Amino acid sequence: MNTKLDSENTPPIYIVSGGKGLAGDAVVQSVLIQFPKNSVPVIIFPDVLNQTKIDEVITRAMTTHGVIVHTMVDPDVREMLIYSCIQHKVNHIDLVGDLSDYLSGLLKTKPISKPGLYRLSHIAYFKRVEAIDFTLKVDDGQNPEKITQADIILTGVSRTGKTPLSVYLAMFGWKVANVPLVPGIDPPSELFKADSGRVFGLNISPIYLIAQRANRVRTLHLDESNDYINKRKVADELEFARRIFNRGGFTEIQVTNKPIESSANEILTILTARYNQDRWKKEMD
């Protein structure tokens, strides 16, 4: 018969880490979920880097008869913790040590012993996901109220490659907004409220633009006499865009027959130089 212990009387699991303990917690929770009726308290002790912190968690474990599960990547601190557990007869489970020692022998090198690398790598991943999500939500002028939150803002007439360039930059963690320019329609006011140093106007040759649009017209089986590819109308659109660029003091980028990677590198190079730092995302300001 399965019985569920009262959490107040159940010895806790102490997750001890030189970092934030997230990796150890993930392992413990993935095991605990196999016991649906469990009520085992899980307590994380992060940033355990010296004997004082070790003594603190050892005292807690002794008082509550708990077990210590640790993910110490620094071999010296790990040895101190294990010694203290043995000395005070505290049960302990090492999630890292055996594997780390095995890999050290296999690879003939020592670990760099830097806590939190796993967490940092995942933070970078989620930052990219966040950037892509933001970029898609403000693609092609959607949600203009969010424009000023972007790291990079692209603007230009239709078929200058705003969306693919936006998504490419977002894949590297930059939040990008793109704003279409249409003659006779004033852009959203937020475009001019944003930091003009972050706004890039995409310029393109009329001939190349018409060729790009003609492909689009054929793909969609549209009327080829459409103003969309009319030389005079296209010239008017590009002139309208230039006036907007000048009005906002935006930086023009020539994208004629240029790979997305080249345009992205040009933008990032300009921003890095402009803000005189390597990390110039909005949250870093």
C-alpha positions in Angstrom: 0.0 0.0 0.0 1.3 3.4 -1.0 1.4 6.0 1.8 2.2 9.6 1.5 4.4 11.0 4.2 3.7 14.4 5.8 6.1 16.9 4.2 6.8 18.3 7.7 8.1 14.9 8.8 9.9 14.0 5.5 13.7 14.5 5.5 14.4 17.2 2.9 16.7 17.0 -0.1 19.3 19.8 -0.1 20.6 20.7 -3.5 24.0 22.2 -3.1 25.8 24.0 -5.9 28.6 26.4 -6.6 26.2 28.0 -9.1 22.4 28.5 -8.8 21.5 24.8 -8.4 19.2 24.7 -11.4 20.9 21.7 -13.0 20.7 19.7 -9.7 17.1 20.7 -9.2 16.2 19.6 -12.7 17.7 16.2 -12.0 16.1 15.8 -8.6 12.7 16.9 -9.9 12.8 14.5 -12.9 13.3 11.7 -10.4 10.7 12.9 -7.9 8.1 13.1 -10.6 8.3 9.3 -10.8 6.8 9.2 -7.3 3.5 11.0 -7.7 2.5 10.8 -4.1 5.8 12.1 -2.7 6.0 15.2 -0.5 9.7 15.4 -0.2 10.9 19.0 0.4 13.5 20.2 -2.0 15.7 23.1 -0.8 18.4 24.7 -3.0 21.6 26.0 -1.5 23.2 28.1 -4.2 26.7 29.7 -4.4 28.4 27.3 -2.0 32.0 28.2 -2.6 33.7 28.0 0.8 33.8 26.1 4.1 31.5 28.5 5.9 28.7 27.8 3.4 29.4 24.1 3.6 29.1 24.2 7.4 25.8 26.0 7.1 24.2 23.4 4.9 25.7 20.5 6.8 24.1 21.9 10.0 20.7 22.1 8.3 21.0 18.5 7.0 22.0 17.2 10.4 19.1 18.9 12.1 16.5 17.6 9.7 18.1 14.3 8.8 18.2 15.4 5.2 20.3 14.2 2.3 22.7 16.5 0.3 22.6 16.2 -3.5 25.4 18.2 -4.9 26.7 19.4 -8.3 30.0 20.9 -7.3 32.2 21.5 -10.4 35.1 22.9 -8.5 37.0 19.8 -7.4 38.5 21.5 -4.3 35.2 22.6 -3.0 33.6 19.3 -3.8 36.3 17.5 -1.8 35.6 19.8 1.2 31.9 19.1 1.0 32.3 15.4 0.7 34.8 15.3 3.7 32.3 17.3 5.8 29.4 15.0 4.9 31.5 12.0 5.9 32.8 13.6 9.1 29.2 14.5 10.2 27.6 11.3 8.9 25.3 13.2 6.4 24.1 11.2 3.4 25.2 12.8 0.2 24.8 12.1 -3.5 27.4 13.4 -6.0 25.8 14.2 -9.4 28.9 15.6 -11.0 32.1 14.2 -9.4 32.3 10.7 -10.9 31.5 11.9 -14.4 33.8 14.9 -14.2 36.7 12.7 -13.0 36.0 10.2 -15.8 36.0 12.9 -18.5 39.2 14.4 -17.0 40.9 11.1 -17.4 39.4 10.4 -20.9 40.3 13.9 -22.3 43.6 14.2 -20.4 42.6 17.7 -19.2 41.1 19.4 -16.1 37.6 20.9 -16.1 37.5 24.7 -16.1 35.5 24.4 -12.8 33.3 27.4 -13.6 29.8 27.2 -11.9 26.8 28.2 -13.9 28.0 27.5 -17.5 24.9 25.3 -18.1 22.6 28.0 -16.8 24.3 30.7 -18.9 24.1 28.6 -22.1 20.4 28.2 -21.5 19.9 31.9 -20.7 21.5 32.7 -24.1 19.1 30.2 -25.8 16.0 31.7 -24.2 17.2 35.2 -25.1 17.3 34.1 -28.7 13.8 32.7 -28.4 12.6 35.9 -26.8 14.2 38.0 -29.6 12.6 35.9 -32.3 9.2 36.0 -30.6 9.5 39.8 -30.3 10.6 40.2 -33.9 7.7 38.2 -35.3 5.2 40.1 -33.2 6.4 43.5 -34.7 7.0 42.2 -38.2 5.8 44.4 -41.0 4.5 47.2 -38.8 2.5 45.1 -36.4 2.2 46.3 -32.8 3.9 49.7 -33.5 3.7 50.6 -29.7 6.6 48.1 -29.2 8.9 49.7 -31.8 10.9 51.7 -29.1 11.7 48.4 -27.3 13.6 47.0 -30.2 17.4 46.8 -30.4 17.3 47.4 -34.1 14.6 49.0 -36.3 14.5 48.4 -40.1 12.4 50.5 -42.4 11.9 50.7 -46.1 9.5 50.1 -49.0 8.0 46.7 -49.8 10.4 43.9 -51.0 13.6 45.4 -49.6 14.1 42.3 -47.5 13.1 43.7 -44.1 11.5 40.6 -42.8 14.2 38.1 -43.7 16.9 40.4 -42.4 14.9 41.0 -39.2 14.5 37.2 -38.6 18.2 36.6 -39.3 19.3 39.2 -36.7 16.7 37.8 -34.2 18.3 34.4 -34.5 21.4 35.9 -32.9 19.4 37.4 -30.1 18.6 40.9 -31.4 15.1 42.2 -31.0 14.2 43.7 -34.3 11.2 45.8 -35.5 10.5 46.5 -39.1 8.3 49.2 -40.4 7.0 49.3 -44.0 6.9 52.6 -45.9 4.0 53.3 -48.2 3.6 56.6 -50.1 0.7 58.7 -48.8 0.7 56.9 -45.4 2.6 58.5 -42.6 4.7 55.9 -40.6 3.7 55.3 -37.0 4.9 58.1 -34.7 6.8 55.5 -32.6 9.3 55.3 -35.5 10.4 58.8 -34.8 10.3 58.5 -31.0 12.8 55.6 -31.1 16.5 56.2 -30.9 17.4 57.3 -34.4 20.8 55.7 -34.1 19.1 52.3 -34.0 17.0 52.9 -37.1 18.2 51.7 -40.5 16.6 52.7 -43.8 16.9 50.0 -46.4 17.8 51.5 -49.8 17.7 49.6 -53.1 18.1 50.3 -56.8 14.8 50.7 -58.7 15.9 48.1 -61.3 16.7 45.5 -58.7 13.5 46.3 -56.7 11.3 45.9 -59.8 12.9 42.6 -60.5 12.3 41.4 -57.0 8.7 42.5 -57.2 8.1 41.0 -60.7 9.0 37.6 -59.2 6.4 38.2 -56.5 3.8 39.2 -59.1 4.4 36.1 -61.1 4.3 33.9 -58.1 1.0 35.3 -57.0 -0.4 35.4 -60.6 -1.1 39.1 -60.3 -1.7 41.6 -63.2 1.8 42.6 -64.5 0.5 46.1 -65.3 0.1 46.5 -61.5 1.5 49.8 -60.1 3.6 47.5 -57.8 6.2 47.2 -60.6 5.5 50.4 -62.5 8.8 52.2 -62.9 7.4 55.7 -62.1 5.5 54.4 -59.1 8.5 52.6 -57.8 10.7 55.7 -58.2 8.1 57.7 -56.2 8.1 55.1 -53.5 11.9 55.2 -53.1 11.9 59.0 -53.1 9.2 58.9 -50.3 11.3 56.5 -48.3 14.4 58.8 -48.6 12.4 61.7 -47.3 11.4 59.6 -44.3 15.0 58.5 -43.7 16.1 62.2 -43.8 13.2 63.3 -41.6 14.1 60.8 -38.9 17.9 61.1 -39.3 18.1 57.3 -40.0 21.1 55.5 -41.3 20.7 54.3 -44.9 21.9 50.8 -45.8 22.3 49.8 -49.4 20.8 46.3 -49.9 20.9 46.0 -53.7 22.0 42.4 -54.6 23.5 42.0 -51.1 23.3 38.8 -49.1 21.4 39.1 -45.8 24.6 38.2 -43.9 26.4 41.2 -45.3 23.6 43.6 -44.5 23.4 42.2 -40.9 27.2 42.5 -40.4 27.1 46.1 -41.7 24.4 47.0 -39.2 26.1 45.4 -36.3 29.4 46.9 -37.1 27.8 50.4 -37.3 26.0 49.9 -34.0 29.1 48.6 -32.2 31.1 51.6 -33.3 28.2 54.0 -32.7 27.7 53.0 -29.1 31.4 52.4 -28.4 30.9 49.0 -26.8 30.6 45.4 -27.8 27.3 44.8 -26.0 24.7 47.4 -27.0 21.4 45.7 -26.6 18.7 47.7 -25.1 18.7 45.8 -21.8 22.5 46.5 -21.5 22.0 50.3 -21.8 
